Amino acid sequence: MLDSYVNESMLMRAQEKKLLKIETHDLRDFSGDKHHKVDDRQYGGGPGMVLKAEPIYKAVKKIAKKNARVILLSATGKKFDVKAAKRLSTYSQLVFVCGRYEGVDERVAKYIADEELSIGDYVLTGGELPAMVIIDAVSRHILGVLGKQESLEENRLDVGVPVYTRPESMVIDKKKRTVPPVLLSGDHKKIKEWRKKARKK
């Protein structure tokens, strides 16, 4: 699931330039069970299956290098934001534990992961999509990944400003829609003022 995304576009180029390395690991490879089982019923009863702590612990011990940051992706984790993306970009290695089913044995959160992160106030079927979101956001803060550091919208004052391109005028639903005249004026002072006022947030 992750491989197809991380081997395209910006992330692929960053890996080719050796700016970052992204690897995926099958948790079943770390199961001691003869059927390579990584989940089980929860103690106390309840619906669905829970990911076991043991294969996760073995995987982290094998994968994580010194000073790695181990992150459990969970709906109950701290909300991921641009500040967290910048912070995580300073680590030499990030290890993401992607939950599945009805959750993950609580011992993973308490004793194995360094932190729990969530990408929003909703529940997904697994942690793979949040992992991709965080990998993408964090990678942008690694020098050279974007090519030009000024491309990093988070650092620009005009993030959230409406943008337009050619043609200057077009018809949408039988109405003429045009580019704001100030953007065509060439007056950079007025353009800067317009952008400040037009920001969406």
Steps between C-alpha positions, in 0.01 A plus 500: 500500500778743593748393233295634208480848654854543631651389168342782299568868439679707768560213741645280226739777388605566861584132545693490170705797626559314829334782693275249673430128506153352543455131579189299576498191720245219523412443865436132423875456451538563875232263622610195699173328409529219242216663305670842525204635692534858627157554656284340768178543698506761773495408870172586667302444183400736224461511123777454246863407520788692657859522376732318739783678679756221459556516120501881516765492774715258298462712186595823676802335665620378161421812294563796732852634512649712777310827555206388283156641578230232522153631420173315554231627263175510691166683495562593865849641443612862514392699193771515234575851369772700323686550828517123547612456136794737555591328828488150350717608204794539741511127587730270306234226495125479551327166557124500446281234661183479292202376696229277353178326601364610840826655611839411642593337831535792745850386595618632163388854590632476856833325460605472134399819317654838585179682410151456358384716210168555325436687175144598590186451707377195313569128485661324202529128430876508558806712558637479145334818371607705805855365453499623139367842603769541765780370276399749230472794743826421682698441178421853382708634791812303404743725315510425127180292480295785349784620281451865599444567869284801412250249363418407859155662536522476880779761496326739263277788602264434208387150602123487464490783244284434191711448187411540132658411165417531128257567342417839653132448425286187461134400508382276785131406507419773244667771709822681419761439770810714492832534684493789755632806311755582773693179414538623142606852602871435555478711817675274753407714799129481416528128424659439842219696672234307304657168597499591870128582483409199284661235720262214581631458852 
